[in-house]
């Protein structure tokens, strides 16, 4: 076994994947094994107490400043959700230093912020990865491989858990991986994009010479499997279901281990996706929010979302921006 990748964990406290990832990575976790060739050596959170608690539980070193892991780690990964509006600032010193970086979902709340990070990564040749957990499920590739047998796609529709919003972009990104990275317009109908009781998310995919434009529509439901998707073509149809196991170990293996494995590959120099696809995914997420907040649920073209427009923050005061001064 080669030397383990020293991994820095940022935003480990609230609404974070890090407590789940740690259970899969460390020998004393739920799986009881060192699953991958990565070890968590340092951590930081906006709340020092939560960072200290995470460090004590998962045997790593807490740091008091977000950039204090520079020179101490081989890669960093963001796991939280509340930090997204400031993630481009938190990641900047690491990306500038060429430290492989994993951005947390949904990557940015303004396209201009994402462009800043993508430009820096390109300039400094920094490995950059930005995905959500659903993109790593084998179901997306299975469905993609079966589409050729369906002929011309007529429609796509499905259900997912209502508690997947605000994390509904996990499903959106799954759709892109299965159906192709050419969304054109998005419509989002909901009562509240932050905590919905109903939601309809519709994506218009661009057409090609052999495939006219088609719609993919998702509805939320509290009593549905995690994701149930149905594709109708002129030569047949196909369905696929993704359900979460009640066994914590199975959940770690099947839901999160594939994501961590792809993360490790990216840190070792195998890009997961191009910067162009990362930007396109962010555009689609923001277009849905723009549809709901600015256009009353009407269809919105991805390219029409202003570069400096931002949806509502979940925790506007989550961070003291004075830490970025100087």
Secondary structure, 3 states (H helix, E strand, C coil): CCCCEEEEEECCCCCCCHHHHHHHHCCCCCCCCCCCCEEEEEEECCCHHHHHHHHHHHCCEECCCCCCCCCCCCEEEECCCCCHHHHHHHHHHHHHCCCEEEECCCCCCCHHHHHHHHHHHHHHCCCEEECCHHHHCHHHHHHHHHHHHHCCEEEEEEEEEHHHCCCCHHHHHHHHHHHCCCEEEEEEEECCCCCCCCEEEEEEECCCCCCCCEEEEEEEECCCCCEEEEEEECCEEEEEEECCCCCHHHHHHHHHHHHHHHHHHHHCCCCCCCHHHHHHHHHHHHHHHHHHHHCCCCCEEHHHCCCCCCCCCCCCCCCCHHHHCC
